[in-house]
């Protein structure tokens, strides 16, 4: 009942996720990101452990495939789960259980390619949603948060969740070791809205503008010796 994209910026190591669904509070239940560790979307018949414990296993050094597979092997409802994951090294893995509701599937980036992402969805109008997200993300320019929002918009425009539109979320975290501008971080949630992806874009643009203004002021104060 959800479509999402998880990704890593290979240049700086920024990690993030963009997601939307026909149920409420998707940002509180399906998004898991930890700086330098990984990004996981746990959806369909959601099991929070796939996200929270998945990040713990990634932090221990397991690959996304090993981490998620380990947890799925312990999960009696594994056939109803859908997961997309990318770790701090850019390794990608996705899983769509055979009992997810149609239309469902996932699309992962090519191993060792210039992109590091996985797009996935279930209960979709068609597979066009997944392919639109993947193609848009690969073609988009700008920092990771902007590319994720663009991909989510493309997925919605291609059909999105066949049950309708209710919530959307964006969560992006920069690396711990490489200083990045304020606007490259994001934590935006939209709930109980008739067009959540469009509303996510509206709020995201406001946050981006404010972050840039703050960054300019911080740099002015630094140059003036006030910091």
TORBA-902861 format. One record per residue (C-alpha): x, y, z; residue number from 0. Coordinates in steps of 0.001 Angstrom, whole numbers, plus 500000, padded with zeros to 6 digits. Example, Ala and Ser with C-alpha at 12.3 -4.5 7.8 and 13.67 -1.06 7.14 Angstrom:
// residues 2
+--------+--------+--------+------+
|   east |  north |     up | resi |
+--------+--------+--------+------+
| 512300 | 495500 | 507800 |    0 |
| 513670 | 498940 | 507140 |    1 |
+--------+--------+--------+------+
This chain:
// residues 227
+--------+--------+--------+------+
|   east |  north |     up | resi |
+--------+--------+--------+------+
| 500000 | 500000 | 500000 |    0 |
| 503025 | 502219 | 499572 |    1 |
| 505645 | 503454 | 497142 |    2 |
| 509088 | 504612 | 498204 |    3 |
| 512685 | 505177 | 497227 |    4 |
| 515771 | 504809 | 499430 |    5 |
| 519110 | 506145 | 498233 |    6 |
| 522672 | 507179 | 499010 |    7 |
| 524630 | 510012 | 497450 |    8 |
| 527907 | 508324 | 496435 |    9 |
| 529792 | 511628 | 496375 |   10 |
| 529163 | 512682 | 499980 |   11 |
| 527533 | 509678 | 501657 |   12 |
| 524191 | 511346 | 502376 |   13 |
| 521390 | 508828 | 503012 |   14 |
| 517645 | 509265 | 502621 |   15 |
| 514168 | 508041 | 501841 |   16 |
| 511011 | 509460 | 500239 |   17 |
| 507715 | 507623 | 500638 |   18 |
| 503947 | 507948 | 500195 |   19 |
| 500905 | 505808 | 500944 |   20 |
| 497133 | 505749 | 501228 |   21 |
| 497313 | 505353 | 505021 |   22 |
| 498210 | 507892 | 507738 |   23 |
| 501590 | 508563 | 509356 |   24 |
| 503843 | 506783 | 506856 |   25 |
| 506804 | 508835 | 508074 |   26 |
| 506385 | 507480 | 511598 |   27 |
| 506015 | 503820 | 510669 |   28 |
| 508016 | 503048 | 507536 |   29 |
| 511127 | 505277 | 507406 |   30 |
| 514464 | 504384 | 508983 |   31 |
| 517662 | 506360 | 508385 |   32 |
| 520879 | 506595 | 510403 |   33 |
| 523813 | 508799 | 509458 |   34 |
| 526646 | 506839 | 507929 |   35 |
| 524815 | 503541 | 508473 |   36 |
| 521912 | 503141 | 506094 |   37 |
| 518391 | 503878 | 504939 |   38 |
| 515556 | 501338 | 505065 |   39 |
| 511922 | 501425 | 503928 |   40 |
| 509787 | 498768 | 505644 |   41 |
| 506367 | 498601 | 504017 |   42 |
| 503436 | 496456 | 502765 |   43 |
| 502449 | 494561 | 505919 |   44 |
| 504966 | 496594 | 507884 |   45 |
| 507320 | 494999 | 510382 |   46 |
| 509155 | 497779 | 512263 |   47 |
| 511963 | 495382 | 513211 |   48 |
| 513061 | 495235 | 509585 |   49 |
| 513856 | 498929 | 509880 |   50 |
| 515085 | 499377 | 513439 |   51 |
| 516934 | 496081 | 513785 |   52 |
| 518010 | 496273 | 510156 |   53 |
| 519944 | 499462 | 510925 |   54 |
| 521555 | 497798 | 513941 |   55 |
| 522777 | 494926 | 511784 |   56 |
| 524063 | 497329 | 509130 |   57 |
| 525976 | 499162 | 511856 |   58 |
| 527602 | 495860 | 512807 |   59 |
| 528899 | 495550 | 509254 |   60 |
| 526372 | 493235 | 507619 |   61 |
| 525390 | 494035 | 504052 |   62 |
| 521779 | 495111 | 503406 |   63 |
| 521066 | 491708 | 501868 |   64 |
| 522511 | 489821 | 504830 |   65 |
| 520824 | 492067 | 507392 |   66 |
| 517347 | 492000 | 505866 |   67 |
| 517500 | 488319 | 504960 |   68 |
| 518498 | 487436 | 508518 |   69 |
| 515475 | 489276 | 509896 |   70 |
| 513101 | 487874 | 507276 |   71 |
| 514198 | 484348 | 508141 |   72 |
| 512913 | 485002 | 511669 |   73 |
| 509664 | 486609 | 510473 |   74 |
| 506599 | 484388 | 510078 |   75 |
| 504968 | 487104 | 507970 |   76 |
| 507925 | 487525 | 505602 |   77 |
| 505830 | 486757 | 502521 |   78 |
| 503761 | 489903 | 503194 |   79 |
| 506701 | 492263 | 503705 |   80 |
| 508402 | 494647 | 501331 |   81 |
| 511754 | 496262 | 502066 |   82 |
| 514210 | 498529 | 500314 |   83 |
| 517629 | 499172 | 501861 |   84 |
| 520929 | 500904 | 501126 |   85 |
| 523898 | 501071 | 503488 |   86 |
| 526663 | 503568 | 504139 |   87 |
| 528870 | 501846 | 501575 |   88 |
| 526266 | 502117 | 498830 |   89 |
| 525287 | 498455 | 498844 |   90 |
| 521624 | 497995 | 497875 |   91 |
| 519047 | 495278 | 498503 |   92 |
| 515275 | 494994 | 498035 |   93 |
| 512733 | 492318 | 498846 |   94 |
| 509081 | 491943 | 497846 |   95 |
| 507223 | 489047 | 499456 |   96 |
| 505097 | 486835 | 497249 |   97 |
| 501948 | 487703 | 499213 |   98 |
| 502246 | 491482 | 498828 |   99 |
| 499167 | 492868 | 497129 |  100 |
| 499319 | 493662 | 493423 |  101 |
| 500690 | 495551 | 491739 |  102 |
| 503999 | 495169 | 493563 |  103 |
| 507693 | 494957 | 492778 |  104 |
| 510984 | 496799 | 493199 |  105 |
| 513779 | 498243 | 491076 |  106 |
| 517361 | 498443 | 492358 |  107 |
| 520289 | 500326 | 490877 |  108 |
| 522974 | 498431 | 489007 |  109 |
| 525797 | 497077 | 491202 |  110 |
| 528896 | 499306 | 491099 |  111 |
| 527008 | 501888 | 489028 |  112 |
| 526926 | 505650 | 489493 |  113 |
| 523576 | 505469 | 491328 |  114 |
| 522801 | 503788 | 494655 |  115 |
| 519071 | 503364 | 495280 |  116 |
| 516080 | 501075 | 495435 |  117 |
| 512521 | 501998 | 494415 |  118 |
| 509685 | 499743 | 495588 |  119 |
| 505925 | 499695 | 495872 |  120 |
| 502848 | 497581 | 496487 |  121 |
| 499122 | 498007 | 495870 |  122 |
| 500047 | 500282 | 492972 |  123 |
| 498043 | 501261 | 489932 |  124 |
| 500776 | 499692 | 487783 |  125 |
| 504495 | 499143 | 487457 |  126 |
| 504801 | 502571 | 485856 |  127 |
| 505161 | 504068 | 489338 |  128 |
| 508363 | 502156 | 490096 |  129 |
| 509902 | 502756 | 486699 |  130 |
| 509057 | 506470 | 486809 |  131 |
| 510704 | 506857 | 490208 |  132 |
| 513841 | 505034 | 489079 |  133 |
| 514170 | 506927 | 485789 |  134 |
| 513527 | 510309 | 487397 |  135 |
| 515977 | 509724 | 490226 |  136 |
| 518731 | 508742 | 487806 |  137 |
| 518081 | 511760 | 485579 |  138 |
| 517565 | 514345 | 488333 |  139 |
| 520225 | 516838 | 489377 |  140 |
| 520832 | 518578 | 492679 |  141 |
| 521412 | 517221 | 496163 |  142 |
| 519907 | 513955 | 497381 |  143 |
| 516789 | 515391 | 499066 |  144 |
| 515786 | 517240 | 495902 |  145 |
| 516269 | 514134 | 493776 |  146 |
| 514208 | 512013 | 496167 |  147 |
| 511305 | 514463 | 496111 |  148 |
| 511448 | 514570 | 492306 |  149 |
| 511348 | 510779 | 492179 |  150 |
| 508367 | 510633 | 494539 |  151 |
| 506504 | 513195 | 492420 |  152 |
| 507166 | 511094 | 489327 |  153 |
| 505842 | 507998 | 491066 |  154 |
| 502651 | 509791 | 492042 |  155 |
| 502192 | 511217 | 488547 |  156 |
| 502527 | 507695 | 487120 |  157 |
| 499698 | 506385 | 489288 |  158 |
| 500974 | 505786 | 492801 |  159 |
| 498893 | 503887 | 495373 |  160 |
| 495722 | 502527 | 493767 |  161 |
| 493710 | 503148 | 496965 |  162 |
| 494357 | 506898 | 496996 |  163 |
| 496535 | 509494 | 498708 |  164 |
| 496875 | 510217 | 502437 |  165 |
| 500444 | 510673 | 503695 |  166 |
| 504010 | 511237 | 502517 |  167 |
| 507414 | 511712 | 504118 |  168 |
| 510999 | 512674 | 503362 |  169 |
| 513924 | 511870 | 505661 |  170 |
| 517495 | 512718 | 504646 |  171 |
| 520612 | 512663 | 506809 |  172 |
| 524089 | 513911 | 505804 |  173 |
| 527286 | 512028 | 506637 |  174 |
| 528934 | 512445 | 510028 |  175 |
| 532408 | 513045 | 508631 |  176 |
| 531834 | 515448 | 505727 |  177 |
| 530324 | 518894 | 506542 |  178 |
| 527323 | 519606 | 504315 |  179 |
| 525018 | 522643 | 503908 |  180 |
| 521921 | 522824 | 506090 |  181 |
| 519568 | 522389 | 503155 |  182 |
| 520888 | 518920 | 502377 |  183 |
| 519156 | 517577 | 505512 |  184 |
| 515386 | 517048 | 505600 |  185 |
| 512667 | 515656 | 507833 |  186 |
| 509242 | 516481 | 506380 |  187 |
| 505979 | 514645 | 507065 |  188 |
| 502513 | 515146 | 505605 |  189 |
| 499508 | 513331 | 507070 |  190 |
| 495789 | 513188 | 506236 |  191 |
| 496111 | 515373 | 503143 |  192 |
| 494239 | 515000 | 499824 |  193 |
| 497474 | 515428 | 497840 |  194 |
| 500337 | 514562 | 500213 |  195 |
| 503151 | 514431 | 497655 |  196 |
| 502310 | 517901 | 496349 |  197 |
| 502081 | 519175 | 499928 |  198 |
| 505422 | 517557 | 500712 |  199 |
| 506941 | 519477 | 497823 |  200 |
| 505400 | 522749 | 499031 |  201 |
| 506745 | 522340 | 502562 |  202 |
| 510100 | 521045 | 501323 |  203 |
| 510582 | 524140 | 499163 |  204 |
| 509830 | 526400 | 502140 |  205 |
| 512274 | 524516 | 504357 |  206 |
| 514925 | 524654 | 501644 |  207 |
| 514563 | 528412 | 501246 |  208 |
| 514772 | 528997 | 504996 |  209 |
| 517801 | 526714 | 505337 |  210 |
| 519620 | 528615 | 502617 |  211 |
| 518821 | 531933 | 504290 |  212 |
| 520125 | 530629 | 507616 |  213 |
| 523265 | 529308 | 505952 |  214 |
| 523943 | 532704 | 504370 |  215 |
| 523518 | 534438 | 507731 |  216 |
| 525818 | 531961 | 509483 |  217 |
| 528481 | 532522 | 506866 |  218 |
| 528083 | 536305 | 507183 |  219 |
| 528557 | 536110 | 510948 |  220 |
| 531552 | 533848 | 510556 |  221 |
| 533187 | 536177 | 508051 |  222 |
| 532492 | 539121 | 510338 |  223 |
| 534140 | 537327 | 513246 |  224 |
| 530917 | 536919 | 515189 |  225 |
| 531238 | 533136 | 515522 |  226 |
+--------+--------+--------+------+
